[in-house]
Amino acid sequence: MRVLLSFVLVFAACSAADTTRVAGEASDNETVSVSMSLYILDDADGGTDSPLSSGREIAEIEAIAVLMNEIWAQAGIELDVKTVSRIDVPAEVLIDLGAGDTSSFLNAASAGTFMVPDPSIINGFYLGRIGTANGLTPLGTRIFFVADEPTVNDERVSSHEIGHIFGLHHVLDNSGQLMFSGTNGTELDAAEQSVARYSIEGILDGVR
Ligand SMILES: [Zn+2]
């Protein structure tokens, strides 16, 4: 399936077929499952040898996804990986992303300038550089970006960005927590776990 990312951003919540709902409405003990696709961004004009293309490999991203699930398991949340693949995007989009500007990526995705195969509820993009950040989640979207060489663990950056997608804000007083900036902390406190699960249920129900 090849679908415009913009379609996914707006309508993903309505697509029950994309979603495995293990949870149901009730218990705090049941696992909530949300689909996730991960993509490596390459320079459409220069190929994988281009300095703009990510240096990552598919197997590396698959390994990151396993470790992300270990982090989110503490909240009873499963990130159900639908696809891990490479996609080609225009060089100018990668240049803008490299400067920390996500607008041309979002515009090009909306315009169908490049296609995202098998998008999920949550979609992550791995690329050479994203400004000076380890990772980034454009406000109000369910997509995140992770740089090739973050200053903290790959799975931690990726999981932190997903925390933002699940409605979590930064914590300022405990570097051991996932939502503290710039550390390898992975803890989620009880309130954060509740908020994240509540957010996912809202996404799956199409009300968030
Ligand atoms: Zn953050």
Boltz pocket constraint, residues with backbone or C-beta under 6 A from the ligand:
constraints:
  - pocket:
      binder: B
      contacts: [[A, 160], [A, 164], [A, 170], [A, 179], [A, 181]]
      max_distance: 6.0
